[in-house]
Amino acid sequence: MRDKIILIFLISSEIITYLNPFFGSIFTKLIFYSILLLLYLSKYFLLKNSKFIFKKDFFFFSFSLYIIAYFFRLIIDLYLNNISHNLYVNKFTYFFLFFNAIILPFIFLRTVNYDKLNFSTIHSVLTILLTTSVLFSFYRLVTVGIDVVQIDSGRISANEDLDPIAFGHLGVSLFLIALHNFNNYKNSIPRLLNILLCCIGLLALAISNSRGPLVALIFILLIYLIIKRKIRIFVFFSITLAFILYFIENINDFLKSYGSTFVERVMSSLFTSDIANKSSSRSSIYNLALDKIIENPLFGDSLFIQGNYSETQYYHNFVLESFVGLGVLFGCLYLVIIIKSMFKAFRLLKINTQYYFISLLFFQHLIYSMFSRSVLSLPLFWVSLFLVNYIYESNKFSNKITE
């Protein structure tokens, strides 16, 4: 029971942060991680369960090397070199998130016996939380008004802690849990309800008007079609796409009534030859990252962008951040970890439908990490990465997976 509660907390911490319009996200995270720490300690002291379920394999050693290197880079940047930073105001916040969002889940999730874990309960709770969070966001947009929330070039934030990219990915996550439920329920009524949740998730994505979540959704749907290999699913998605295209003008008018120019933005991305317009302000940041890698290939440079980029302060791409901050060696190590984890997530999708949500959540946040956030500010990416690796090892140990 304790393992189940901790898993729900780990996966839903960001979701519930979005539900909170009254306090800052850091304050909410502080409460959440404090509760998690108490649960960790109770598991250790009350159950005396200090042993690890899994042996120390390649993932354990490679990730340990990577995260140790990242820890020392943080110390060098923030304390030895006193690098300018504004991602978080207090230096302590970086280390607070480092240990609570990465280190503790990495350690704890190795102790879970996944063969005995009831995933259906976890998925049910997450479905309720995700649905509530998205509907609450809609409620705020309707009752408070879109003029109160942030609107930036038609990109909409649902509340103070839920920026356009996060809002869009919240919709994608709801779509994924509904898709997972659809594949695990056999009765017609639950399946119809989850189709409705898929539509609600897509609506949140469209209103947010962020292209990163759309890229993640397309990538995930391609993986899903490859895994299922059923003609009726391909036909269903084709009909749905045709329906959307037929009513595209009506959809555009509806979204524009809420301040979202999602349809126009996607069309512009598809048919314009202006690369700078497609990549927004990311291209200049990526070019800067490549220059930094060439300048300091061995030991890397600061994790934080300096100079005229003070508003962003990070590279919006975990791969580039790893290469820039840690050098080519640890950057390549990060790539190896990601590629092997992608392989494991794909294998999990093929062996059991109960792993659909966790595996697809990992792919979603992998794409998320390619377009936004820093290594320290996307905890659900790391939780999904750990779960994919540990669940894979659990199934391999039980002989459900053969190398």
Summary of the structure (lengths in Angstrom):
residues: 403
radius of gyration: 21.1
end to end distance: 31.4
largest distance: 61.6
contacts: 1272
relative contact order: 0.12
helix: 74%
strand: 1%
